[in-house]
Amino acid sequence: QVQLVESGGGLVQAGGSLRLSCAASGRTFSTYVMGWFRQAPGKEREFVARISRSDGTSYADSAKGRFTISRDNAKKTVYLQMNSLKPEDTAVYYCNARVQRDYWGQGTQVTVSS
């Protein structure tokens, strides 16, 4: 069983930055594939970014060049640094851990005002 707790969401003006954090439980965090997804009102949940066990990263086209995913295995935490935020980035952001199955956090709200 893996528990995930997100933090760092909030209200920010367009062009601003936020850093999301996701703290995970479990003794083998370094083996988890970690990711961030988001869900805007009335839309399906979509992929944002992923980081592998070997720190390989992948991003949605909408996140490339603006968002950076990273992990600290000693702290069992994954981060999403979001820069140059746009109103269309407004969504609930969910942390995901892939460990034989998918685990999800409760989500953190990000609101970007124009």
N, C-alpha and C positions, 0 to 999 in steps of 0.2 A: 504494500500500500504506500502510495506517495501522496503527500499533501503539499499543496502549492499556495502561497500567499503573496498576492501582488500588492504593490504600493507605489506611490509616486504620481498618480494621476492628479488631474486638477484642471483649472481654467487658465488658459493662456491666450494671449493675442497672436494673431497671425504673424509669422516670422519668428516667433519665440521658440523656446526649447523646453523640453521636459525629459527627465530620466526615470523610466519605470524600473522597478526592481521586482524580482520574484524569488522568494526564499522557499527552498524545497526541503522536504524531510527525506530520510533514507540514508543508508550507509554507503551507497555506491553512486552518489550523484555524478561523479566523473564519467560514468558510463551512460548517463542519460543523454538522449538527443533532446535538446530544449528548443522551444519555439515560442513565438508570439503570434497571436491571431487577433482580429478585431471584428466587431459587429456593430454596424451603424443601424439606427432605427429603420425598420422596414426592409433591411437587407440581410442576406445570409452572412454567416461568419466567414471571414476570408483570411488567408495566410498573409503574414507580414514579413517574418524573418525566422531563420532557423540556424542553430549552431550545433555542430556535431561533437562527438566525443574527442575528436582530434582538432577542434576549433575551426573546422571548415564552416563557412557561412554561406547562406543563400538568402536572397531578398525578393520580395515582390517588386515588380517594376515601379510601383507607386512609392516604394520605400528606398529604392537605390539612390545613393548619393546624399540622402538626407538622414537616414536612420542607420544606427550601428548596434548590432547585437554582440554581447560579450558575456563571458562567464568567469566566475571566481569559484573554483572547485573547493578551496579551503573554506569558503563561506557558504557553500552550497547555494549560490545565488546566480541568477542570470539577469542581465540588464538589457534595456533597450533605450539607447540614447536617441532622442528625436529632435532634430534641428529643422529650422525653416518650416515650421508647422503651418499647415493650411487648414482652412475651415473644413475641407473634405476629409481631414484626418480625425474629425470628431467621431468618437465611437467608444464602446466599452472594449478595453484591451484585455485579452486573456492569455495567461501563461499556459504552456503545454509541455508536458514531459512524455516522451515516448519510451516506455520501459515494458516491452512485451505487449502492452496495451497503452492507450492514451489516457493521461490524467490531465485534469483541468483545474485551474484556480477559479476563484469566485468572480474575478474581473475587477478592473479599475477604470473609472470613467475619465476620459480625456475629452475636453471641450475646447475647441479653438474658435475664438471670436474674430470676426472680420473687422 
